Amino acid sequence: MSPLTRRILFLNLLGPALLGFGLLYLDDYRRGLIDAQVAAMSMQARLVATAVSESARPDEDGEAGIDYRLAPDVVRPMLYRLMEPSYGHARVFAPEGHVLADSRVISPFGGQVLVEPLPPPRPTRGMLEALADTAYDWVMNWLPAREDLPPWPDAPEPHADEFPEVQAALAGEDAVRMRGFASGQGMLVSVAVPVQRFKQVLGAVMLVAGGEQVEASVRELRVDILKLCLGALLVTALASIYLSGTITRPILRLAAATERVRRGQRRIGGAEAFRADAAIPDMRGRGDEIGELSGALVDMTTALRQRLDEIERFAADVAHEIRNPLTSLKSAVETAARVQDPARRERLMQVIVEDVQRIDRLIGDISGASRLDAELSRATARPIDVARLLGTLVEVHEATRADGAPLLDLDLPAGVELRVSGIEDRLGQVLRNLIANAVSFSPPGGRISLAAARVGGMVEISVSDEGPGIPEASLERIFERFYSSRPEGEKFGMHSGLGLSISRQIASAHGGTLRAENRPGTDGRPGGARFVIALPAE
């Protein structure tokens, strides 16, 4: 079971468990049952008190009128008969506080017999029921303890002074009190009411009953609640395990597949064939966050593999491009060692110098291209004023323009804010590359147009020249690494073929595009080339 499964299971079970323990307390329900028992006992005690009061005899020795007294020989058998159908225990106290009659004490033939009702026989319980009782008692021990009840007095000859409720009844009040057994094995509820005859208090009737019925009802309800809670916990546990499985199993699959990808990939056949167990499972059909994570990992690994392929192709292209000047350099060096003619040796030395310069240029451009991704990922984008950047480039071109070099015109819309977010040095590098290409292909005294405009949510910057244009088949090929198209008359090896590729890479890193197109000319021929950079406006 994974740690995530354990957390889900614990949190899902915690709520029902706390709710179940709260329901098991049932203090209000228990109090309601006790109140109902007290009401019934109070009614029974009043009936007994009324019956006993009717048996009172006049006391001729009394003062101030006719007084009545209870006769023990009449009250005792009457109390026994009244309480015989129930398991309750009744006592009648005289105004002086001693016991006149006890429902569990009978006096046949002048003696006294104590009557103690036997508890009902306990049903035979099986092993499962015994285990259930043990579990119930264990759970009950976790519940908060109730208030301690005062012990029940167990004197051989009880007196009214030991019972506050009896003292209140002798004062003419109805009194109720809960008490516990001295052994702590249960609960007793006692009710005391006065025995009155013509407003005269002749004594008090105290009725005592155990709380077994209350505890049995509470226990029965608790058992039902436990069953429901256990069922709810079981269903919640199964649902949690299923839910966690739908989360953890796909995550573990993705983690294992990612680990396999991290350990490496192995070619099987062609350029797009990879080891089957190194593929990230595509779970986008789930339609949830795990599916989105799976899709993101699939896209990431696909991009990573494409990037690795590009690196491999780049390495192969680099090796090919460097091999050419190295081969020429090797041949020139070997030939120079054998040639005795100074003029011819001078030409060979010139070739050697040019090849060394070409290799140096290639290495510099390759080094810059290889550092580009890392630099763009670490750099912080800032707002760039495109109009100010273009104006600076025009000023630099005019300040460094040689005689006969093309003129650079700047066309900016009036009153339109042209701002993008990016790295100003790198965007300046792109524009300098494009301007340099336009200068290379422009005729002497030609003009180069540098313009910018707001098109929807994009800022488009264009560099147009009056050169021969670009063949239609090469409009995309010119952005490939080491592809080079030289102007007529330019010495071979002056360009590495990486400038436009780097420029497109920088534009893409800024969320934009770089495209090439031809300007319309006459006679169906291009009137020049135009490069357009489109960047998201800020």
C-alpha positions as CSV (number, residue, x, y, z in Angstrom):
1,M,0.0,0.0,0.0
2,S,1.6,3.2,-1.1
3,P,1.9,6.3,1.2
4,L,-0.7,8.2,-0.9
5,T,-3.1,5.3,-0.5
6,R,-2.6,5.3,3.3
7,R,-3.2,9.0,3.5
8,I,-6.4,8.8,1.4
9,L,-7.6,5.9,3.5
10,F,-6.9,7.6,6.8
11,L,-8.5,10.9,5.8
12,N,-11.6,9.2,4.4
13,L,-12.1,7.0,7.4
14,L,-11.4,9.7,10.0
15,G,-14.7,11.6,9.3
16,P,-17.1,8.6,9.6
17,A,-15.1,7.3,12.6
18,L,-15.4,10.6,14.5
19,L,-19.1,10.8,13.6
20,G,-19.7,7.3,14.8
21,F,-18.0,7.9,18.1
22,G,-20.1,11.1,18.5
23,L,-23.3,9.2,17.8
24,L,-22.3,6.4,20.3
25,Y,-22.2,8.9,23.1
26,L,-26.0,9.3,23.0
27,D,-26.1,11.4,26.2
28,D,-29.2,13.3,25.2
29,Y,-31.0,10.0,24.1
30,R,-30.1,8.4,27.4
31,R,-31.3,11.5,29.3
32,G,-34.6,11.3,27.5
33,L,-35.1,7.7,28.5
34,I,-34.3,8.5,32.1
35,D,-36.7,11.4,32.0
36,A,-39.4,9.1,30.6
37,Q,-38.7,6.5,33.4
38,V,-38.8,9.2,36.0
39,A,-42.2,10.4,34.7
40,A,-43.6,6.9,34.9
41,M,-42.2,6.3,38.3
42,S,-43.6,9.6,39.6
43,M,-47.0,8.7,38.3
44,Q,-46.7,5.3,40.0
45,A,-45.4,6.8,43.3
46,R,-48.4,9.3,43.3
47,L,-50.8,6.4,42.9
48,V,-49.2,4.5,45.7
49,A,-49.2,7.6,47.9
50,T,-52.9,8.2,47.2
51,A,-53.7,4.6,48.1
52,V,-51.6,4.7,51.3
53,S,-53.2,8.0,52.3
54,E,-56.7,6.5,52.1
55,S,-55.6,3.9,54.7
56,A,-54.7,6.6,57.3
57,R,-56.5,6.5,60.6
58,P,-57.6,9.4,62.8
59,D,-55.2,10.1,65.7
60,E,-57.3,11.1,68.7
61,D,-54.3,12.1,70.6
62,G,-53.4,14.8,68.1
63,E,-53.7,18.5,68.8
64,A,-55.6,21.2,66.9
65,G,-58.3,19.2,65.3
66,I,-58.4,15.8,63.8
67,D,-55.0,14.4,62.7
68,Y,-54.3,11.2,60.8
69,R,-51.6,8.7,61.1
70,L,-50.5,5.8,58.9
71,A,-50.9,2.4,60.5
72,P,-47.9,0.1,59.7
73,D,-50.0,-3.1,59.9
74,V,-52.3,-1.7,57.2
75,V,-49.6,0.0,55.0
76,R,-47.2,-3.0,54.8
77,P,-49.4,-5.5,53.1
78,M,-51.0,-2.8,50.9
79,L,-47.5,-1.7,49.7
80,Y,-46.4,-5.2,49.0
81,R,-49.6,-5.9,46.9
82,L,-49.2,-2.6,45.0
83,M,-45.6,-3.2,44.1
84,E,-45.9,-7.0,43.5
85,P,-46.4,-6.7,39.7
86,S,-43.3,-4.6,39.1
87,Y,-39.6,-4.9,39.8
88,G,-39.6,-1.6,41.6
89,H,-38.8,-1.1,45.3
90,A,-41.0,1.1,47.4
91,R,-40.6,2.4,51.0
92,V,-43.0,4.4,53.1
93,F,-41.3,6.7,55.6
94,A,-43.0,8.2,58.7
95,P,-42.8,11.9,59.4
96,E,-40.2,11.1,62.0
97,G,-37.9,9.6,59.3
98,H,-38.0,5.9,60.1
99,V,-39.4,3.3,57.6
100,L,-43.0,2.3,58.2
101,A,-43.2,-0.2,55.3
102,D,-41.0,-1.8,52.7
103,S,-42.3,-3.5,49.6
104,R,-39.6,-6.2,49.8
105,V,-40.2,-7.0,53.5
106,I,-43.3,-9.0,54.5
107,S,-44.3,-9.9,58.0
108,P,-46.2,-13.2,58.0
109,F,-47.1,-14.7,61.3
110,G,-45.4,-11.9,63.2
111,G,-42.0,-12.3,61.6
112,Q,-40.2,-10.5,58.7
113,V,-39.1,-12.0,55.3
114,L,-36.9,-10.1,52.8
115,V,-38.0,-10.5,49.2
116,E,-35.4,-10.0,46.6
117,P,-36.5,-10.4,42.9
118,L,-34.2,-12.6,40.8
119,P,-32.9,-11.1,37.6
120,P,-34.1,-12.7,34.4
121,P,-32.0,-15.5,33.0
122,R,-29.2,-14.4,30.7
123,P,-29.5,-15.8,27.2
124,T,-26.9,-18.1,25.9
125,R,-24.5,-16.2,23.6
126,G,-22.3,-17.6,20.9
127,M,-18.7,-16.8,20.2
128,L,-19.5,-14.1,17.7
129,E,-21.9,-12.4,20.1
130,A,-19.3,-12.7,22.9
131,L,-16.7,-11.0,20.6
132,A,-19.3,-8.4,19.7
133,D,-19.9,-7.7,23.4
134,T,-16.1,-7.5,24.0
135,A,-15.7,-5.0,21.1
136,Y,-18.7,-3.0,22.4
137,D,-17.2,-2.8,25.8
138,W,-13.8,-1.8,24.3
139,V,-15.4,1.0,22.3
140,M,-17.4,2.2,25.3
141,N,-14.2,2.6,27.2
142,W,-13.1,5.2,24.7
143,L,-16.2,7.3,25.3
144,P,-16.0,10.3,27.6
145,A,-16.9,9.3,31.2
146,R,-20.1,10.6,32.6
147,E,-20.4,12.4,35.9
148,D,-19.9,10.2,39.0
149,L,-23.2,9.4,40.8
150,P,-23.4,9.4,44.5
151,P,-23.3,5.8,46.1
152,W,-26.5,4.2,47.1
153,P,-26.8,3.9,51.0
154,D,-27.1,0.2,52.0
155,A,-27.8,0.5,55.7
156,P,-29.8,-2.3,57.4
157,E,-32.3,0.2,58.9
158,P,-32.5,3.2,56.5
159,H,-33.6,6.6,57.7
160,A,-34.9,9.6,55.8
161,D,-31.8,11.6,56.7
162,E,-29.9,9.4,54.3
163,F,-32.2,10.4,51.3
164,P,-32.4,14.1,50.4
165,E,-35.4,13.3,48.1
166,V,-37.3,11.8,51.0
167,Q,-36.5,14.8,53.2
168,A,-37.9,17.0,50.4
169,A,-41.0,14.8,50.1
170,L,-41.6,15.0,53.9
171,A,-41.5,18.8,53.4
172,G,-44.3,18.5,50.9
173,E,-42.3,18.5,47.7
174,D,-41.9,16.0,44.8
175,A,-38.2,15.0,44.5
176,V,-36.2,13.0,41.9
177,R,-32.7,11.8,42.3
178,M,-30.4,9.5,40.4
179,R,-28.1,7.3,42.4
180,G,-25.6,4.6,41.6
181,F,-24.9,1.3,43.3
182,A,-22.2,1.4,45.9
183,S,-20.3,-1.3,43.8
184,G,-20.6,0.9,40.7
185,Q,-22.3,-1.9,38.7
186,G,-25.3,0.1,37.6
187,M,-27.7,3.0,38.2
188,L,-30.7,3.6,40.4
189,V,-33.4,6.2,39.9
190,S,-35.4,7.2,43.0
191,V,-38.5,9.3,43.2
192,A,-40.1,10.5,46.5
193,V,-43.6,12.0,46.9
194,P,-45.4,13.1,50.0
195,V,-48.4,11.1,51.4
196,Q,-51.0,13.7,52.2
197,R,-54.5,13.7,53.7
198,F,-56.3,17.0,53.7
199,K,-53.1,18.9,53.2
200,Q,-51.5,17.1,56.1
201,V,-48.2,15.3,55.3
202,L,-48.5,11.8,56.8
203,G,-45.2,10.5,55.4
204,A,-43.4,9.9,52.1
205,V,-43.3,7.2,49.5
206,M,-39.9,6.6,47.9
207,L,-40.0,4.5,44.7
208,V,-36.6,3.1,43.5
209,A,-36.0,1.4,40.2
210,G,-32.9,0.3,38.3
211,G,-31.7,1.7,35.1
212,E,-31.3,-1.6,33.4
213,Q,-34.1,-0.9,30.8
214,V,-32.5,2.5,30.0
215,E,-29.0,0.9,29.6
216,A,-30.5,-1.9,27.5
217,S,-32.2,0.6,25.2
218,V,-29.1,2.6,24.9
219,R,-27.0,-0.5,24.2
220,E,-29.4,-1.7,21.6
221,L,-29.3,1.6,19.8
222,R,-25.5,1.7,20.1
223,V,-25.2,-1.7,18.6
224,D,-27.3,-0.6,15.6
225,I,-25.2,2.5,15.2
226,L,-22.0,0.4,15.4
227,K,-23.4,-1.9,12.7
228,L,-24.1,1.1,10.5
229,C,-20.8,2.7,11.2
230,L,-18.8,-0.5,10.5
231,G,-20.7,-0.9,7.3
232,A,-20.0,2.7,6.4
233,L,-16.4,2.3,7.3
234,L,-16.1,-0.8,5.2
235,V,-17.7,0.8,2.2
236,T,-15.6,4.0,2.7
237,A,-12.4,1.8,3.0
238,L,-13.2,-0.1,-0.2
239,A,-14.1,3.1,-2.1
240,S,-10.9,4.8,-0.8
241,I,-8.7,1.9,-1.9
242,Y,-10.4,1.9,-5.3
243,L,-10.1,5.7,-5.6
244,S,-6.4,5.6,-4.5
245,G,-5.8,2.8,-6.9
246,T,-7.1,4.9,-9.8
247,I,-4.7,7.6,-8.7
248,T,-1.6,5.8,-7.5
249,R,-1.4,3.0,-10.1
250,P,-1.3,5.4,-13.0
251,I,1.2,7.7,-11.2
252,L,3.4,4.7,-10.5
253,R,3.2,3.6,-14.1
254,L,4.1,7.1,-15.2
255,A,7.0,7.3,-12.7
256,A,8.3,3.9,-13.9
257,A,8.1,4.9,-17.5
258,T,9.8,8.2,-16.8
259,E,12.6,6.4,-15.0
260,R,13.0,4.1,-18.0
261,V,13.2,7.2,-20.2
262,R,15.7,8.8,-17.8
263,R,18.0,5.7,-18.1
264,G,18.2,6.2,-21.8
265,Q,16.7,5.3,-25.1
266,R,17.9,2.8,-27.7
267,R,17.3,2.9,-31.4
268,I,15.6,-0.1,-32.9
269,G,15.4,0.8,-36.5
270,G,14.8,4.1,-38.2
271,A,15.1,7.6,-36.8
272,E,11.6,7.5,-35.1
273,A,11.9,4.0,-33.6
274,F,12.6,3.8,-29.9
275,R,12.7,1.1,-27.3
276,A,9.1,0.1,-26.6
277,D,9.4,0.0,-22.8
278,A,10.8,3.6,-22.8
279,A,7.5,5.1,-24.0
280,I,5.3,7.2,-21.6
281,P,1.8,5.7,-21.5
282,D,-0.8,8.0,-23.0
283,M,-3.7,8.4,-20.5
284,R,-5.3,11.5,-21.9
285,G,-8.5,9.5,-22.5
286,R,-9.1,9.5,-18.7
287,G,-10.2,13.2,-18.9
288,D,-8.8,14.1,-15.5
289,E,-5.6,15.7,-14.1
290,I,-3.7,12.4,-14.4
291,G,-4.6,12.3,-18.0
292,E,-3.3,15.9,-18.4
293,L,-0.1,14.9,-16.6
294,S,0.3,11.9,-18.9
295,G,-0.2,14.1,-21.9
296,A,2.3,16.6,-20.7
297,L,4.9,13.9,-20.1
298,V,4.2,12.4,-23.5
299,D,4.6,15.8,-25.1
300,M,7.7,16.5,-23.1
301,T,9.4,13.2,-24.0
302,T,8.4,13.6,-27.6
303,A,10.0,17.1,-27.6
304,L,13.0,15.7,-25.8
305,R,13.5,13.0,-28.4
306,Q,13.1,15.5,-31.2
307,R,15.6,17.7,-29.5
308,L,18.0,14.8,-29.2
309,D,17.5,14.1,-32.9
310,E,18.2,17.7,-33.7
311,I,21.4,17.5,-31.6
312,E,22.5,14.4,-33.4
313,R,21.8,16.0,-36.8
314,F,23.5,19.2,-35.6
315,A,26.6,17.2,-34.5
316,A,26.6,15.4,-37.9
317,D,26.3,18.7,-39.8
318,V,29.0,20.2,-37.7
319,A,31.3,17.3,-38.4
320,H,30.5,17.6,-42.1
321,E,31.1,21.4,-42.2
322,I,34.3,21.2,-40.3
323,R,35.6,18.2,-42.3
324,N,35.5,20.3,-45.6
325,P,38.0,23.0,-44.5
326,L,40.0,20.5,-42.6
327,T,40.4,18.4,-45.7
328,S,41.3,21.4,-47.7
329,L,43.7,22.5,-45.0
330,K,45.3,19.1,-44.8
331,S,45.8,18.9,-48.6
332,A,47.3,22.4,-48.7
333,V,49.7,21.7,-45.8
334,E,50.8,18.4,-47.4
335,T,51.3,20.1,-50.8
336,A,53.1,23.1,-49.3
337,A,55.7,20.7,-47.8
338,R,56.6,19.4,-51.2
339,V,56.3,22.5,-53.4
340,Q,59.5,24.5,-54.0
341,D,58.0,27.3,-56.1
342,P,57.7,30.4,-53.8
343,A,54.7,31.8,-55.7
344,R,52.8,28.5,-55.6
345,R,53.7,28.1,-51.9
346,E,52.4,31.6,-51.2
347,R,49.1,30.7,-52.8
348,L,48.9,27.5,-50.7
349,M,49.7,29.5,-47.5
350,Q,46.8,31.9,-48.4
351,V,44.5,28.9,-48.7
352,I,45.7,27.6,-45.4
353,V,45.0,31.0,-43.7
354,E,41.5,31.2,-45.3
355,D,40.7,27.6,-44.2
356,V,41.9,28.4,-40.6
357,Q,39.7,31.5,-40.6
358,R,36.8,29.5,-41.9
359,I,37.2,26.9,-39.2
360,D,37.5,29.6,-36.5
361,R,34.3,31.3,-37.8
362,L,32.5,27.9,-37.9
363,I,33.6,27.1,-34.3
364,G,32.5,30.5,-33.1
365,D,29.1,30.3,-34.7
366,I,28.6,26.7,-33.5
367,S,29.6,27.7,-30.0
368,G,27.1,30.6,-30.0
369,A,24.3,28.4,-31.4
370,S,24.9,25.7,-28.8
371,R,24.8,28.2,-25.9
372,L,21.7,29.9,-27.2
373,D,19.0,27.5,-25.6
374,A,20.7,27.7,-22.2
375,E,21.0,31.5,-22.3
376,L,17.4,32.0,-23.4
377,S,16.1,29.7,-20.7
378,R,17.9,31.6,-18.0
379,A,17.4,35.1,-19.2
380,T,14.6,37.3,-17.9
381,A,12.2,38.9,-20.4
382,R,11.7,42.7,-20.2
383,P,9.6,45.2,-22.1
384,I,11.2,46.3,-25.4
385,D,10.4,49.5,-27.3
386,V,10.6,48.2,-30.9
387,A,10.6,51.8,-32.3
388,R,13.6,52.8,-30.2
389,L,15.4,49.5,-31.0
390,L,14.9,50.0,-34.8
391,G,16.0,53.6,-34.6
392,T,19.2,52.6,-32.9
393,L,20.0,50.1,-35.6
394,V,19.4,52.6,-38.3
395,E,21.7,55.1,-36.6
396,V,24.4,52.5,-36.3
397,H,24.1,51.5,-39.9
398,E,24.3,55.0,-41.1
399,A,27.4,55.7,-38.9
400,T,29.2,52.6,-40.2
401,R,28.0,52.6,-43.8
402,A,30.7,52.4,-46.5
403,D,30.6,54.3,-49.7
404,G,28.2,52.7,-52.2
405,A,26.6,50.6,-49.5
406,P,22.7,50.4,-49.5
407,L,20.7,53.0,-47.6
408,L,18.5,52.0,-44.7
409,D,15.0,53.5,-44.5
410,L,12.8,53.3,-41.4
411,D,9.0,53.2,-41.7
412,L,7.1,53.4,-38.4
413,P,3.3,54.1,-37.9
414,A,2.5,57.4,-36.1
415,G,0.8,57.2,-32.7
416,V,1.1,53.4,-32.4
417,E,2.9,51.9,-29.4
418,L,5.1,49.1,-30.5
419,R,6.2,47.1,-27.4
420,V,7.1,43.4,-27.0
421,S,8.5,41.4,-24.1
422,G,11.8,39.7,-24.6
423,I,15.6,39.9,-24.5
424,E,16.7,43.0,-26.3
425,D,20.2,41.9,-27.1
426,R,19.0,38.7,-28.8
427,L,16.3,40.5,-30.8
428,G,18.9,43.0,-31.9
429,Q,21.0,40.1,-33.0
430,V,18.2,38.8,-35.2
431,L,17.7,42.2,-36.8
432,R,21.4,42.7,-37.3
433,N,21.6,39.3,-39.1
434,L,18.7,40.2,-41.3
435,I,20.1,43.7,-42.1
436,A,23.5,42.1,-42.9
437,N,21.9,39.6,-45.3
438,A,20.0,42.4,-47.0
439,V,23.2,44.4,-47.4
440,S,24.9,41.3,-48.9
441,F,22.3,40.8,-51.5
442,S,21.4,44.5,-52.3
443,P,22.9,46.1,-55.4
444,P,25.3,49.1,-55.0
445,G,23.4,52.2,-54.0
446,G,20.2,50.2,-53.3
447,R,17.8,50.8,-50.5
448,I,16.8,48.6,-47.6
449,S,13.4,49.1,-45.9
450,L,13.1,48.5,-42.2
451,A,9.4,48.7,-41.0
452,A,7.2,47.8,-38.1
453,A,3.5,47.7,-37.6
454,R,0.8,46.4,-35.2
455,V,-1.2,43.5,-36.7
456,G,-3.8,42.2,-34.3
457,G,-2.1,41.1,-31.1
458,M,1.3,40.9,-32.8
459,V,4.1,43.3,-33.7
460,E,5.5,42.6,-37.1
461,I,9.0,43.8,-38.1
462,S,10.0,43.5,-41.7
463,V,13.4,43.9,-43.5
464,S,13.1,44.2,-47.3
465,D,15.9,44.6,-49.9
466,E,16.1,45.1,-53.6
467,G,18.2,42.0,-54.3
468,P,17.5,39.0,-56.6
469,G,15.0,37.5,-54.1
470,I,14.8,33.9,-52.9
471,P,13.9,30.9,-55.0
472,E,10.5,29.6,-54.1
473,A,11.9,26.2,-53.3
474,S,14.4,27.7,-50.8
475,L,12.0,29.9,-48.8
476,E,12.2,27.4,-45.9
477,R,15.5,25.7,-46.7
478,I,17.4,28.9,-45.9
479,F,16.5,28.5,-42.2
480,E,18.2,25.1,-42.1
481,R,21.5,24.9,-40.3
482,F,24.6,25.3,-42.5
483,Y,22.5,26.1,-45.6
484,S,24.2,29.0,-47.3
485,S,23.2,31.0,-50.4
486,R,26.0,33.4,-51.4
487,P,25.7,36.5,-53.5
488,E,27.5,36.6,-56.8
489,G,31.1,37.4,-56.5
490,E,31.4,36.8,-52.7
491,K,34.3,34.6,-51.6
492,F,33.4,31.1,-50.5
493,G,33.4,30.4,-46.7
494,M,32.4,33.9,-45.6
495,H,29.2,32.6,-44.0
496,S,28.6,29.6,-41.8
497,G,25.0,29.1,-42.7
498,L,23.8,29.4,-39.1
499,G,22.6,33.0,-39.0
500,L,19.0,32.5,-40.2
501,S,18.7,29.3,-38.2
502,I,19.7,31.1,-35.0
503,S,17.5,34.0,-35.9
504,R,14.4,31.7,-36.2
505,Q,15.3,29.9,-33.0
506,I,15.5,33.3,-31.1
507,A,12.1,34.4,-32.6
508,S,10.5,31.1,-31.6
509,A,11.9,31.4,-28.0
510,H,10.1,34.8,-27.8
511,G,6.8,33.2,-28.8
512,G,7.0,34.6,-32.3
513,T,7.8,33.5,-35.9
514,L,10.3,34.4,-38.6
515,R,9.4,33.8,-42.3
516,A,10.8,34.8,-45.6
517,E,9.0,35.9,-48.7
518,N,9.6,37.7,-52.0
519,R,8.6,41.2,-52.9
520,P,6.6,41.5,-56.0
521,G,8.6,42.8,-59.0
522,T,8.3,43.2,-62.7
523,D,8.1,40.6,-65.5
524,G,7.1,38.0,-62.9
525,R,10.5,38.2,-61.2
526,P,10.9,39.0,-57.5
527,G,11.6,42.6,-56.6
528,G,13.7,41.5,-53.6
529,A,13.5,39.5,-50.4
530,R,11.5,40.3,-47.3
531,F,12.0,38.8,-43.9
532,V,9.1,39.3,-41.4
533,I,9.4,38.8,-37.6
534,A,6.1,38.5,-35.8
535,L,6.2,38.9,-31.9
536,P,3.4,39.0,-29.4
537,A,2.6,42.5,-28.4
538,E,2.9,43.4,-24.7
